[in-house]
Amino acid sequence: MDRRRFLATAGAAASLSLSGCAAVLPGSASDDYDVGMTAEAFRPYEITVSVGDTVVWENTSTRAHSVTAYEDQIPEGAEYFATGGYDSEAAAVDAWDGSKGAISANQRFEHTFEVSGDYTYYCIPHEQAGMVGIVHVEE
């Protein structure tokens, strides 16, 4: 069983047992992404992967979002990542206009993590609302 399917199945089972409902949840076995985006949150907030794994974000809301790494909160030597392909946080923020670097409903962004450590990222237009996430990358 691959990592995504295992995590999705385990996460969905735990969520259903806690909630008592059978709604389709982000990260359930029918989804093919690791992190979903609600109106003002990444779900799940934290994810743990291995070096070399690719994380897939999907905009599961109707609002435009970004996935923008905090440049000073990624491991030394790690590749910077942001939707729109920007090389720095400043470039991503400066270019943001609601369409440049945006992920619209049902669109995806992915990044492969080659350096272990913690990566904190945010959504440019919803940062003030607390739309922040963390990817933990292990050896």
PyMOL commands that set and color helices and strands:
alter all, ss='L'
color gray80, all
select helices_A, chain A and resi 3-19+71-73+89-95+124-129
alter helices_A, ss='H'
color red, helices_A
select strands_A, chain A and resi 35-37+42-43+46-50+54-59+68-69+108-112+117-122+132-138
alter strands_A, ss='S'
color yellow, strands_A
deselect
rebuild
show_as cartoon
